[in-house]
Amino acid sequence: MAEELRWALIVISVFVIGGLLIHGLWSVRKKDNPDTPSVERVEPNETTSEVQEPATAKPQERDEPEFGDLSFSAESHDEPAVSEQVVEEPEAEQQEVEEEPADAQAPTDFIIVHLQMPEGLTMDGSQLLPAVNMLGFKYSEEGFFNRHLDPAGTGPVLFRLVNMYNPGTFDIDNMEQFSTAGVSLFMTLPCDGDGLSAFNMLHSAAKKLADEFGATILDSNREEMTVESVREYVEKVRCFSS
């Protein structure tokens, strides 16, 4: 009886140990090959913002004027704005402030009169040179004809005569071969001496040249000179003469 019990315990032990071994092997195999698939990680899509280089702006082409008159732009110097708040300053500083406007450059402007020949006709240099000499113009190194305060060609320049076409100058050595479809007279404001007298001389010279060559007198806007435009010029000269 004892022998049979001993063999029964051995058999039971074998089954128990075998079961444990089988269970251990099954657990290891399950870990190596899990039934549940691993969850794939969804990576966010990296969007790269495309940097667009600004298109290079093409330089704007300048429309050149048909006539090549020189550009005499008047420079204006804006005075600094004055604050309404009154600030007391020492007498020495106040004296310096009062002296500053005297040194400031005065604004300038121009009176411009054009002489335009009829279409197809020109002013010949051989005829223009003696005409401007008779009106008291003197040739300058810059290539213009200047009308000085003194008819002899000395003193301040009252107004000038230039070629309406590029480059705006005259070649005194080749006036016989020179011709142009128009000339321009201009004076700077304020003018040295009597501004109204200088304008009257300029206007008179323009009328004489227009009669000589059959040209049309135009204002600064290239429109035919009228009594009203002459009055506007006179008022402008007076504003700079006062």
VEXFI-807884 format. One record per residue (C-alpha): residue number from 1; residue in one letter; x, y, z. Coordinates in nm, 4 decimals. Each point is the difference from the previous one (the first is absolute). Example, Ala and Ser with C-alpha at 12.3 -4.5 7.8 and 13.67 -1.06 7.14 Angstrom:
1, A, 1.2300, -0.4500, 0.7800
2, S, 0.1370, 0.3440, -0.0660
END
This chain:
1, M, 0.0000, 0.0000, 0.0000
2, A, 0.2800, 0.2360, 0.0885
3, E, 0.1792, -0.0907, -0.3213
4, E, -0.3070, 0.0884, -0.2096
5, L, -0.0449, 0.3309, 0.1822
6, R, 0.3604, 0.0874, -0.0666
7, W, -0.0373, -0.0665, -0.3710
8, A, -0.3225, 0.2011, -0.0116
9, L, 0.1741, 0.3005, 0.1545
10, I, 0.2848, -0.0299, -0.2497
11, V, -0.2460, -0.0047, -0.2929
12, I, -0.1914, 0.2974, 0.1413
13, S, 0.3280, 0.1905, 0.0478
14, V, 0.1000, -0.0732, -0.3571
15, F, -0.3333, 0.1327, -0.1288
16, V, 0.0254, 0.3084, 0.2190
17, I, 0.3582, 0.0741, -0.1076
18, G, -0.0869, -0.0648, -0.3643
19, G, -0.2979, 0.2315, 0.0238
20, L, 0.2134, 0.2696, 0.1509
21, L, 0.2588, -0.0415, -0.2737
22, I, -0.2651, 0.0086, -0.2719
23, H, -0.1607, 0.3102, 0.1535
24, G, 0.3402, 0.1750, 0.0238
25, L, 0.0844, -0.0756, -0.3607
26, W, -0.3424, 0.1234, -0.1133
27, S, 0.0438, 0.3270, 0.1944
28, V, 0.3431, 0.0664, -0.1521
29, R, -0.1292, -0.0713, -0.3511
30, K, -0.2925, 0.2358, 0.0548
31, K, 0.2356, 0.2814, 0.0981
32, D, 0.2173, -0.0587, -0.3041
33, N, -0.2988, -0.0052, -0.2382
34, P, -0.2747, 0.2187, 0.1469
35, D, -0.3431, -0.0395, -0.1499
36, T, -0.0723, 0.3700, 0.0117
37, P, 0.1945, 0.1924, -0.2706
38, S, 0.1953, 0.2944, 0.1151
39, V, -0.1742, 0.3293, -0.0635
40, E, 0.1722, 0.1862, -0.2709
41, R, 0.0992, 0.3576, 0.0916
42, V, -0.1349, 0.2544, -0.2328
43, E, 0.2583, 0.2725, -0.0450
44, P, -0.1353, 0.3450, -0.0694
45, N, 0.0663, 0.1231, -0.3518
46, E, 0.2589, 0.2724, 0.0117
47, T, -0.1155, 0.2712, -0.2347
48, T, 0.2804, 0.2171, -0.1200
49, S, -0.1179, 0.3459, -0.0825
50, E, 0.1414, 0.0910, -0.3339
51, V, 0.1724, 0.3338, 0.0183
52, Q, -0.0713, 0.1998, -0.3072
53, E, 0.2588, 0.2499, -0.0886
54, P, -0.1539, 0.3325, -0.0895
55, A, 0.0036, 0.0572, -0.3681
56, T, 0.2600, 0.2501, -0.0958
57, A, -0.1819, 0.3126, -0.1045
58, K, 0.0975, 0.1112, -0.3457
59, P, 0.1220, 0.3558, -0.0108
60, Q, -0.2609, 0.2272, -0.1368
61, E, 0.0971, 0.1505, -0.3267
62, R, -0.0036, 0.3745, -0.0014
63, D, -0.1909, 0.1630, -0.2772
64, E, 0.2372, 0.2602, -0.1241
65, P, -0.1618, 0.3251, -0.1087
66, E, -0.0133, 0.0727, -0.3669
67, F, 0.1899, 0.3234, 0.0462
68, G, 0.3353, -0.0042, 0.1743
69, D, -0.0250, 0.3137, 0.2071
70, L, 0.2120, 0.0063, 0.3101
71, S, -0.1713, -0.0787, 0.3282
72, F, 0.0322, 0.3008, 0.2249
73, S, -0.1681, -0.1330, 0.3159
74, A, -0.0350, 0.2501, 0.2816
75, E, 0.1088, -0.1295, 0.3380
76, S, -0.2289, 0.0879, 0.2873
77, H, 0.1251, -0.0104, 0.3560
78, D, -0.2845, -0.0730, 0.2374
79, E, 0.0194, 0.1880, 0.3261
80, P, -0.0276, -0.2116, 0.3165
81, A, -0.3411, -0.0084, 0.1619
82, V, -0.0220, 0.2301, 0.3014
83, S, -0.1612, -0.1398, 0.3136
84, E, -0.2825, 0.2021, 0.1532
85, Q, 0.1429, -0.0544, 0.3465
86, V, 0.1977, 0.2999, 0.1194
87, V, 0.3276, -0.0903, 0.1697
88, E, 0.2001, 0.2692, 0.1727
89, E, 0.3649, -0.0093, -0.1035
90, P, 0.3006, 0.2009, 0.1083
91, E, 0.0570, 0.3253, -0.1873
92, A, 0.3184, -0.1315, -0.1668
93, E, -0.1818, -0.3017, -0.1440
94, Q, -0.2925, 0.2127, -0.1130
95, Q, 0.2394, 0.2268, -0.1894
96, E, 0.1498, -0.3013, -0.1840
97, V, -0.3473, -0.1231, -0.0965
98, E, -0.0927, 0.3417, -0.1352
99, E, 0.3142, 0.0106, -0.2139
100, E, -0.0547, -0.3416, -0.1614
101, P, -0.2726, 0.1008, -0.2524
102, A, 0.2329, 0.2664, -0.1391
103, D, 0.2459, -0.2720, -0.1030
104, A, -0.2684, -0.2286, -0.1465
105, Q, 0.0026, -0.0320, -0.3790
106, A, -0.2996, 0.1634, -0.1646
107, P, -0.2240, -0.2199, -0.2197
108, T, 0.0386, 0.0366, -0.3760
109, D, -0.2207, -0.0320, -0.3053
110, F, 0.0274, 0.0574, -0.3743
111, I, -0.1644, 0.1950, -0.2788
112, I, 0.0180, -0.2024, -0.3235
113, V, -0.1074, 0.1105, -0.3485
114, H, 0.0323, -0.2258, -0.3066
115, L, 0.0250, 0.0980, -0.3660
116, Q, -0.1318, -0.2805, -0.2209
117, M, 0.0474, -0.0010, -0.3758
118, P, -0.2840, -0.1208, -0.2261
119, E, 0.0149, -0.3670, -0.0912
120, G, 0.2648, -0.0677, -0.2608
121, L, 0.1844, 0.3311, 0.0500
122, T, 0.3131, 0.0774, 0.2022
123, M, 0.2094, 0.2910, 0.1212
124, D, 0.3300, 0.0130, -0.1834
125, G, 0.3022, 0.0681, 0.2171
126, S, 0.1393, 0.2461, -0.2519
127, Q, -0.3102, 0.2144, 0.0532
128, L, -0.0473, -0.0715, 0.3727
129, L, 0.3490, 0.1089, 0.1067
130, P, -0.0197, 0.3610, -0.1245
131, A, -0.3584, 0.0253, 0.1290
132, V, 0.0914, -0.0878, 0.3581
133, N, 0.3105, 0.2202, -0.0154
134, M, -0.2182, 0.2953, -0.0988
135, L, -0.2167, -0.0678, 0.3086
136, G, 0.3027, 0.0243, 0.2312
137, F, 0.0575, -0.3716, 0.0621
138, K, 0.3548, -0.1184, 0.0634
139, Y, 0.1207, -0.3543, -0.0599
140, S, 0.1151, -0.1811, 0.3161
141, E, 0.2436, -0.2832, 0.0573
142, E, -0.2909, -0.2257, 0.0961
143, G, -0.1384, 0.0289, -0.3544
144, F, -0.2906, 0.2375, 0.0773
145, F, -0.0711, 0.3579, -0.1003
146, N, -0.0245, 0.2219, 0.3101
147, R, -0.1587, 0.3426, 0.0317
148, H, 0.1900, 0.1883, 0.2697
149, L, -0.1063, 0.3033, 0.1957
150, D, 0.2568, 0.1962, -0.1976
151, P, -0.0523, -0.0355, -0.3790
152, A, 0.3783, -0.0136, -0.0336
153, G, -0.0083, -0.3469, 0.1572
154, T, 0.0981, 0.0833, 0.3579
155, G, -0.1908, -0.0186, 0.3256
156, P, -0.2609, -0.2560, 0.1127
157, V, -0.1832, -0.2154, -0.2543
158, L, -0.3644, 0.1082, -0.0337
159, F, -0.1198, -0.2820, -0.2274
160, R, 0.1328, -0.2601, -0.2438
161, L, -0.0773, -0.1404, -0.3431
162, V, 0.0463, -0.3755, -0.0542
163, N, -0.0707, -0.2490, -0.2755
164, M, -0.3380, -0.1703, 0.0422
165, Y, 0.1479, -0.3293, -0.1200
166, N, 0.2629, -0.2218, 0.1620
167, P, 0.2586, 0.0714, 0.1172
168, G, -0.1400, 0.3517, 0.0446
169, T, 0.3206, 0.1804, -0.0924
170, F, 0.1400, 0.1706, -0.3077
171, D, 0.3306, -0.0669, -0.1756
172, I, 0.1245, 0.3520, -0.0722
173, D, 0.2667, -0.1329, -0.2382
174, N, -0.2544, -0.1791, -0.2190
175, M, -0.2935, 0.2403, -0.0084
176, E, 0.0069, 0.0067, -0.3813
177, Q, -0.0888, -0.3701, -0.0076
178, F, -0.2364, 0.0209, 0.2999
179, S, -0.3808, 0.0054, -0.0095
180, T, -0.2724, -0.0582, 0.2580
181, A, -0.3786, -0.0083, 0.0105
182, G, -0.0189, 0.2078, 0.3157
183, V, 0.1774, 0.1858, 0.2788
184, S, -0.0925, 0.0828, 0.3597
185, L, 0.0576, 0.3068, 0.2164
186, F, -0.0020, -0.0270, 0.3777
187, M, 0.0785, 0.2082, 0.3051
188, T, 0.0537, -0.1040, 0.3598
189, L, -0.2070, 0.1471, 0.2814
190, P, 0.0876, 0.1939, 0.2023
191, C, 0.1910, 0.1993, -0.2609
192, D, 0.3007, 0.2232, 0.0506
193, G, -0.1103, 0.3570, -0.0458
194, D, -0.3542, 0.0977, -0.0971
195, G, -0.1946, -0.3212, -0.0645
196, L, -0.2848, 0.1651, -0.1917
197, S, 0.2427, 0.1878, -0.2226
198, A, 0.1885, -0.3235, -0.0711
199, F, -0.3245, -0.1803, -0.0886
200, N, -0.1016, 0.2804, -0.2343
201, M, 0.3354, -0.0322, -0.1758
202, L, -0.0440, -0.3785, -0.0274
203, H, -0.3528, 0.0339, -0.1384
204, S, 0.1114, 0.2658, -0.2457
205, A, 0.2896, -0.2180, -0.1211
206, A, -0.2384, -0.2940, -0.0457
207, K, -0.2384, 0.2096, -0.2135
208, K, 0.2834, 0.1342, -0.2174
209, L, 0.1389, -0.3483, -0.0631
210, A, -0.3498, -0.1328, -0.0712
211, D, -0.0527, 0.2737, -0.2589
212, E, 0.3451, -0.0628, -0.1493
213, F, -0.0526, -0.3722, -0.0551
214, G, -0.3792, -0.0312, -0.0128
215, A, -0.0043, -0.2042, 0.3213
216, T, -0.2815, -0.0394, 0.2524
217, I, 0.0511, 0.1155, 0.3597
218, L, -0.0946, -0.2711, 0.2517
219, D, -0.0216, 0.0078, 0.3794
220, S, 0.1589, -0.2496, 0.2390
221, N, -0.2830, -0.2502, -0.0723
222, R, 0.0792, 0.0119, -0.3742
223, E, -0.3268, 0.1824, -0.0635
224, E, -0.0275, 0.3161, -0.2068
225, M, 0.0799, 0.3081, 0.2064
226, T, -0.3040, 0.2110, 0.0839
227, V, -0.0569, 0.3281, 0.1834
228, E, -0.1137, -0.2004, 0.3015
229, S, 0.3181, -0.2109, 0.0093
230, V, 0.2111, 0.3180, -0.0244
231, R, -0.1885, 0.1417, 0.2991
232, E, 0.0647, -0.3196, 0.1966
233, Y, 0.3712, 0.0340, -0.0750
234, V, -0.0046, 0.3622, 0.1147
235, E, -0.1699, -0.0964, 0.3279
236, K, 0.2569, -0.2733, 0.0591
237, V, 0.2851, 0.2466, -0.0549
238, R, -0.1614, 0.2451, 0.2412
239, C, -0.0319, -0.2673, 0.2684
240, F, 0.3756, -0.0570, -0.0139
241, S, 0.0803, 0.3688, -0.0254
242, S, -0.1831, 0.1055, 0.3185
END
